[in-house]
Amino acid sequence: MVKTVLWTFICLASLTDMHAQADGPVKWAFSTAPGEKADEVKLVITAQLAAGWHIYSQKLEPGGPMPTKISFRGSEDFVLVGNTFEEGKPESAYSSAFDTNTVYYSNTVSFVQIVQLRKSSAQISGRVEFMLCTKERCMLPTSIPFTFTGEGGG
């Protein structure tokens, strides 16, 4: 019989990085949801964008803007299940600045990664690398760390 592991996740982030983001055009939220299997958890990384700003998809043509990248630090505590996927309303447009078609999100987008847990006290750390733009300008690419810490048993 498969034991059900109950998970409570707390997102810990560097106070300096969170403070630096507090007044910027993007607010990040980190949460979890149950996976389809008892030992799986969905890690949800959500970007809430200020009016007029957008963030790029993970999947862009070469030669364009920097795509969003979610990376996870390797650990024996968990296994990534598939690739990180996006939930939101993608927009597509030609960018004369980059001379290529781009896919981006306005307002909000969530990046979701399913993980299979091997340990009930797993710590899952990584980084979000992203670039924000408006129709007139872009900010320099930015990277913020995140950590999901699980506690539970069952």
Buried (B, 14 or more C-beta within 10 A) or exposed (E): EEEEBEBEBEBBBEEEBBEEBEEBBBBBEBEBEEBEEEBBBBBBBBBEBEEEBBBBBBEBEEEBBBBBBBEBEEBEBBEBBEEBEBEBEEEEEEBEEBEBEBBBBBBBBBBBBBBEBEEBEBBBBBBBBBBBBEEEEBBEBBEBBBBBBBEBEE
